[in-house]
Amino acid sequence: MIKLIDKKVVNYCESNIIPKYQALDRAHREEHVYAVISKSFDIAKNYDVKPALVYIIACFHDLGLLIDRKRHHIESGRLLSEDAFINEYFTIEDIKLMKEAIEDHRASNQMPPRSIYGKIISEADRLIDPEVIVKRSFLYQMNLETDHSFEHLYPIVREHIVSKYGYGGYLNLWLKYEKHEEILNDFRKVIDDEKLFRKMATKIYSNL
């Protein structure tokens, strides 16, 4: 799908936007952005959308973490809407669509995104891969905590994962994406079994 996007757009993002993620914690650097871009394209192929908008949304979606974590979805949308290149290249209508999609992508949002673009980025940003989820959770906490021992980090990581991905967690899936549904169902069984989850977490932590 990226072949359908003007090279000028791709070059701009790869030179001026994506590199900014290197200033973030290890769970939200360039690797995360490229993963979200890839997943966005995989989901978008089933819908009538503009590839360039899908791409730009994925590139900007977490940029607001540079400013404020709690409001990162709002700040990310603002950064996109104020970007000189974006304003020169895209229409006002497209910018509005992209800004709203980014604002709506946060996992804790209980209201569905306002457009298919918001649903695509929301689904893509979930990155429902159990090992990646646990790894990123440890890396994020390591960025906040001074004590990086397993026994200190594990309860924090488990509480976060249970509250978000466990049965009754706040994570919402706005599109029917079978890959995610199957993986999430299996992951919830592991989360529900504390001994099994601890074994998994221990293995992942030891490889960090």
Beta strands, then each sheet from edge to edge (+ up, - down):
end
